[in-house]
Amino acid sequence: MANLRFAHAVDDVRPYWTHRYDVYGPKVHRRLTVFGHRALNAWLQFEFDPDVVAHARV
């Protein structure tokens, strides 16, 4: 049997009174879902910071 990277899906229930943003992260090469303006702003800061590089795949 193959080793699964993820055993089960993450809980994607939207927290009450928050906006859901589905974005694409060029540095991680995948789609992301962030909830709320604070999380969106944090993601944008990571994406625009040239000192933050993509995580190396192991």
N, CA, C and O atoms as a Tinker XYZ file with bonds, in Angstrom:
   232  protein
     1  N      0.841000   -1.178000    0.000000    73     2
     2  CA     0.000000    0.000000    0.000000    64     1     3
     3  C      0.884000    1.238000    0.000000    63     2     4     5
     4  O      1.872000    1.292000    0.732000    81     3
     5  N      0.544000    2.224000   -0.805000    73     3     6
     6  CA     1.337000    3.445000   -0.925000    64     5     7
     7  C      1.144000    4.327000    0.304000    63     6     8     9
     8  O      0.066000    4.366000    0.898000    81     7
     9  N      2.203000    5.029000    0.669000    73     7    10
    10  CA     2.103000    5.989000    1.764000    64     9    11
    11  C      1.420000    7.243000    1.258000    63    10    12    13
    12  O      1.887000    7.876000    0.311000    81    11
    13  N      0.319000    7.599000    1.887000    73    11    14
    14  CA    -0.420000    8.791000    1.494000    64    13    15
    15  C      0.177000   10.011000    2.180000    63    14    16    17
    16  O      0.506000    9.976000    3.366000    81    15
    17  N      0.311000   11.091000    1.414000    73    15    18
    18  CA     0.852000   12.322000    1.993000    64    17    19
    19  C     -0.142000   12.928000    2.977000    63    18    20    21
    20  O      0.245000   13.441000    4.027000    81    19
    21  N     -1.439000   12.864000    2.628000    73    19    22
    22  CA    -2.475000   13.402000    3.494000    64    21    23
    23  C     -3.479000   12.293000    3.780000    63    22    24    25
    24  O     -3.991000   11.666000    2.853000    81    23
    25  N     -3.760000   12.051000    5.043000    73    23    26
    26  CA    -4.670000   10.979000    5.420000    64    25    27
    27  C     -6.128000   11.352000    5.174000    63    26    28    29
    28  O     -6.936000   10.489000    4.832000    81    27
    29  N     -6.472000   12.627000    5.345000    73    27    30
    30  CA    -7.846000   13.081000    5.128000    64    29    31
    31  C     -7.832000   14.554000    4.741000    63    30    32    33
    32  O     -6.838000   15.253000    4.939000    81    31
    33  N     -8.939000   15.008000    4.193000    73    31    34
    34  CA    -9.042000   16.398000    3.745000    64    33    35
    35  C     -9.114000   17.341000    4.937000    63    34    36    37
    36  O     -9.586000   16.980000    6.015000    81    35
    37  N     -8.639000   18.540000    4.717000    73    35    38
    38  CA    -8.685000   19.563000    5.758000    64    37    39
    39  C    -10.111000   20.090000    5.876000    63    38    40    41
    40  O    -10.863000   20.079000    4.901000    81    39
    41  N    -10.477000   20.543000    7.052000    73    39    42
    42  CA   -11.794000   21.127000    7.271000    64    41    43
    43  C    -11.836000   22.505000    6.622000    63    42    44    45
    44  O    -11.091000   23.402000    7.019000    81    43
    45  N    -12.699000   22.680000    5.628000    73    43    46
    46  CA   -12.750000   23.954000    4.913000    64    45    47
    47  C    -14.015000   24.756000    5.222000    63    46    48    49
    48  O    -14.484000   25.531000    4.389000    81    47
    49  N    -14.558000   24.567000    6.411000    73    47    50
    50  CA   -15.734000   25.314000    6.819000    64    49    51
    51  C    -15.333000   26.770000    7.050000    63    50    52    53
    52  O    -14.371000   27.062000    7.759000    81    51
    53  N    -16.085000   27.662000    6.440000    73    51    54
    54  CA   -15.768000   29.085000    6.559000    64    53    55
    55  C    -16.140000   29.584000    7.948000    63    54    56    57
    56  O    -17.271000   29.384000    8.392000    81    55
    57  N    -15.195000   30.237000    8.648000    73    55    58
    58  CA   -15.539000   30.817000    9.953000    64    57    59
    59  C    -16.671000   31.844000    9.804000    63    58    60    61
    60  O    -16.778000   32.522000    8.782000    81    59
    61  N    -17.479000   31.941000   10.803000    73    59    62
    62  CA   -18.642000   32.824000   10.775000    64    61    63
    63  C    -18.244000   34.269000   10.530000    63    62    64    65
    64  O    -17.319000   34.778000   11.163000    81    63
    65  N    -18.929000   34.923000    9.625000    73    63    66
    66  CA   -18.748000   36.329000    9.250000    64    65    67
    67  C    -17.394000   36.641000    8.658000    63    66    68    69
    68  O    -16.891000   37.749000    8.842000    81    67
    69  N    -16.792000   35.717000    7.962000    73    67    70
    70  CA   -15.532000   35.997000    7.265000    64    69    71
    71  C    -15.703000   35.735000    5.783000    63    70    72    73
    72  O    -16.539000   34.934000    5.366000    81    71
    73  N    -14.903000   36.418000    5.005000    73    71    74
    74  CA   -14.907000   36.208000    3.565000    64    73    75
    75  C    -13.955000   35.079000    3.223000    63    74    76    77
    76  O    -12.945000   34.879000    3.897000    81    75
    77  N    -14.281000   34.345000    2.176000    73    75    78
    78  CA   -13.424000   33.265000    1.688000    64    77    79
    79  C    -12.775000   33.731000    0.398000    63    78    80    81
    80  O    -13.458000   34.208000   -0.508000    81    79
    81  N    -11.453000   33.593000    0.310000    73    79    82
    82  CA   -10.710000   33.960000   -0.884000    64    81    83
    83  C     -9.981000   32.731000   -1.410000    63    82    84    85
    84  O     -9.181000   32.124000   -0.699000    81    83
    85  N    -10.259000   32.371000   -2.647000    73    83    86
    86  CA    -9.541000   31.293000   -3.316000    64    85    87
    87  C     -8.500000   31.948000   -4.203000    63    86    88    89
    88  O     -8.841000   32.675000   -5.135000    81    87
    89  N     -7.228000   31.693000   -3.914000    73    87    90
    90  CA    -6.126000   32.352000   -4.609000    64    89    91
    91  C     -5.141000   31.305000   -5.102000    63    90    92    93
    92  O     -5.209000   30.139000   -4.713000    81    91
    93  N     -4.234000   31.728000   -5.953000    73    91    94
    94  CA    -3.165000   30.857000   -6.414000    64    93    95
    95  C     -1.854000   31.379000   -5.850000    63    94    96    97
    96  O     -1.549000   32.564000   -5.984000    81    95
    97  N     -1.079000   30.507000   -5.221000    73    95    98
    98  CA     0.208000   30.887000   -4.648000    64    97    99
    99  C      1.345000   30.505000   -5.573000    63    98   100   101
   100  O      1.717000   29.333000   -5.631000    81    99
   101  N      1.917000   31.473000   -6.309000    73    99   102
   102  CA     3.009000   31.153000   -7.233000    64   101   103
   103  C      4.232000   30.533000   -6.543000    63   102   104   105
   104  O      4.929000   29.712000   -7.139000    81   103
   105  N      4.489000   30.918000   -5.309000    73   103   106
   106  CA     5.672000   30.393000   -4.621000    64   105   107
   107  C      5.497000   28.951000   -4.174000    63   106   108   109
   108  O      6.482000   28.225000   -4.044000    81   107
   109  N      4.284000   28.529000   -3.942000    73   107   110
   110  CA     4.038000   27.142000   -3.530000    64   109   111
   111  C      3.423000   26.317000   -4.654000    63   110   112   113
   112  O      3.208000   25.114000   -4.505000    81   111
   113  N      3.145000   26.964000   -5.768000    73   111   114
   114  CA     2.626000   26.295000   -6.969000    64   113   115
   115  C      1.345000   25.512000   -6.714000    63   114   116   117
   116  O      1.217000   24.363000   -7.134000    81   115
   117  N      0.388000   26.148000   -6.016000    73   115   118
   118  CA    -0.905000   25.501000   -5.801000    64   117   119
   119  C     -1.946000   26.532000   -5.395000    63   118   120   121
   120  O     -1.629000   27.669000   -5.045000    81   119
   121  N     -3.202000   26.094000   -5.455000    73   119   122
   122  CA    -4.302000   26.954000   -5.026000    64   121   123
   123  C     -4.387000   26.960000   -3.518000    63   122   124   125
   124  O     -4.087000   25.964000   -2.861000    81   123
   125  N     -4.800000   28.101000   -2.971000    73   123   126
   126  CA    -4.941000   28.259000   -1.532000    64   125   127
   127  C     -6.304000   28.844000   -1.235000    63   126   128   129
   128  O     -6.875000   29.551000   -2.066000    81   127
   129  N     -6.826000   28.559000   -0.066000    73   127   130
   130  CA    -8.039000   29.189000    0.421000    64   129   131
   131  C     -7.697000   29.882000    1.719000    63   130   132   133
   132  O     -7.214000   29.257000    2.664000    81   131
   133  N     -7.951000   31.188000    1.760000    73   131   134
   134  CA    -7.718000   31.955000    2.991000    64   133   135
   135  C     -9.046000   32.560000    3.416000    63   134   136   137
   136  O     -9.900000   32.868000    2.584000    81   135
   137  N     -9.205000   32.723000    4.709000    73   135   138
   138  CA   -10.452000   33.235000    5.264000    64   137   139
   139  C    -10.182000   34.551000    5.973000    63   138   140   141
   140  O     -9.401000   34.604000    6.922000    81   139
   141  N    -10.828000   35.609000    5.512000    73   139   142
   142  CA   -10.739000   36.914000    6.161000    64   141   143
   143  C     -9.680000   37.806000    5.542000    63   142   144   145
   144  O     -8.752000   37.355000    4.872000    81   143
   145  N     -9.863000   39.098000    5.798000    73   143   146
   146  CA    -8.951000   40.103000    5.250000    64   145   147
   147  C     -7.550000   40.003000    5.842000    63   146   148   149
   148  O     -6.566000   40.235000    5.141000    81   147
   149  N     -7.450000   39.662000    7.115000    73   147   150
   150  CA    -6.123000   39.571000    7.753000    64   149   151
   151  C     -5.295000   38.453000    7.138000    63   150   152   153
   152  O     -4.102000   38.628000    6.885000    81   151
   153  N     -5.917000   37.313000    6.897000    73   151   154
   154  CA    -5.210000   36.191000    6.279000    64   153   155
   155  C     -4.831000   36.523000    4.839000    63   154   156   157
   156  O     -3.747000   36.161000    4.380000    81   155
   157  N     -5.721000   37.212000    4.128000    73   155   158
   158  CA    -5.422000   37.614000    2.757000    64   157   159
   159  C     -4.241000   38.585000    2.722000    63   158   160   161
   160  O     -3.346000   38.447000    1.889000    81   159
   161  N     -4.241000   39.554000    3.616000    73   159   162
   162  CA    -3.130000   40.508000    3.674000    64   161   163
   163  C     -1.815000   39.825000    4.034000    63   162   164   165
   164  O     -0.774000   40.166000    3.473000    81   163
   165  N     -1.844000   38.868000    4.956000    73   163   166
   166  CA    -0.630000   38.138000    5.318000    64   165   167
   167  C     -0.106000   37.354000    4.119000    63   166   168   169
   168  O      1.098000   37.346000    3.864000    81   167
   169  N     -0.996000   36.696000    3.383000    73   167   170
   170  CA    -0.581000   35.943000    2.200000    64   169   171
   171  C      0.041000   36.872000    1.165000    63   170   172   173
   172  O      1.069000   36.548000    0.570000    81   171
   173  N     -0.592000   38.042000    0.950000    73   171   174
   174  CA    -0.050000   39.002000   -0.016000    64   173   175
   175  C      1.346000   39.474000    0.386000    63   174   176   177
   176  O      2.216000   39.622000   -0.472000    81   175
   177  N      1.565000   39.709000    1.658000    73   175   178
   178  CA     2.885000   40.144000    2.120000    64   177   179
   179  C      3.931000   39.068000    1.865000    63   178   180   181
   180  O      5.049000   39.386000    1.457000    81   179
   181  N      3.597000   37.810000    2.093000    73   179   182
   182  CA     4.540000   36.726000    1.807000    64   181   183
   183  C      4.832000   36.627000    0.313000    63   182   184   185
   184  O      5.976000   36.416000   -0.089000    81   183
   185  N      3.800000   36.781000   -0.502000    73   183   186
   186  CA     3.988000   36.671000   -1.949000    64   185   187
   187  C      4.848000   37.804000   -2.501000    63   186   188   189
   188  O      5.652000   37.579000   -3.407000    81   187
   189  N      4.696000   39.002000   -1.979000    73   187   190
   190  CA     5.425000   40.147000   -2.517000    64   189   191
   191  C      6.801000   40.348000   -1.895000    63   190   192   193
   192  O      7.579000   41.165000   -2.388000    81   191
   193  N      7.118000   39.627000   -0.827000    73   191   194
   194  CA     8.421000   39.764000   -0.178000    64   193   195
   195  C      9.450000   38.924000   -0.925000    63   194   196   197
   196  O      9.325000   37.700000   -0.966000    81   195
   197  N     10.470000   39.559000   -1.522000    73   195   198
   198  CA    11.458000   38.788000   -2.287000    64   197   199
   199  C     12.343000   37.907000   -1.401000    63   198   200   201
   200  O     12.979000   36.982000   -1.905000    81   199
   201  N     12.396000   38.172000   -0.101000    73   199   202
   202  CA    13.201000   37.336000    0.798000    64   201   203
   203  C     12.531000   36.008000    1.112000    63   202   204   205
   204  O     13.190000   35.074000    1.569000    81   203
   205  N     11.231000   35.914000    0.872000    73   203   206
   206  CA    10.506000   34.658000    1.074000    64   205   207
   207  C     10.583000   33.878000   -0.214000    63   206   208   209
   208  O     10.144000   34.350000   -1.263000    81   207
   209  N     11.141000   32.681000   -0.137000    73   207   210
   210  CA    11.284000   31.854000   -1.340000    64   209   211
   211  C     10.383000   30.648000   -1.233000    63   210   212   213
   212  O      9.896000   30.325000   -0.150000    81   211
   213  N     10.161000   29.986000   -2.337000    73   211   214
   214  CA     9.322000   28.794000   -2.347000    64   213   215
   215  C      9.945000   27.708000   -1.497000    63   214   216   217
   216  O     11.169000   27.605000   -1.409000    81   215
   217  N      9.127000   26.914000   -0.883000    73   215   218
   218  CA     9.585000   25.791000   -0.060000    64   217   219
   219  C     10.122000   24.698000   -0.993000    63   218   220   221
   220  O      9.474000   24.337000   -1.975000    81   219
   221  N     11.286000   24.191000   -0.681000    73   219   222
   222  CA    11.869000   23.123000   -1.489000    64   221   223
   223  C     11.096000   21.832000   -1.269000    63   222   224   225
   224  O     10.776000   21.478000   -0.134000    81   223
   225  N     10.799000   21.137000   -2.344000    73   223   226
   226  CA    10.106000   19.852000   -2.218000    64   225   227
   227  C     11.087000   18.796000   -1.751000    63   226   228   229
   228  O     12.213000   18.707000   -2.240000    81   227
   229  N     10.642000   18.004000   -0.804000    73   227   230
   230  CA    11.503000   16.965000   -0.235000    64   229   231
   231  C     11.100000   15.619000   -0.788000    63   230   232
   232  O     11.699000   14.603000   -0.437000    81   231
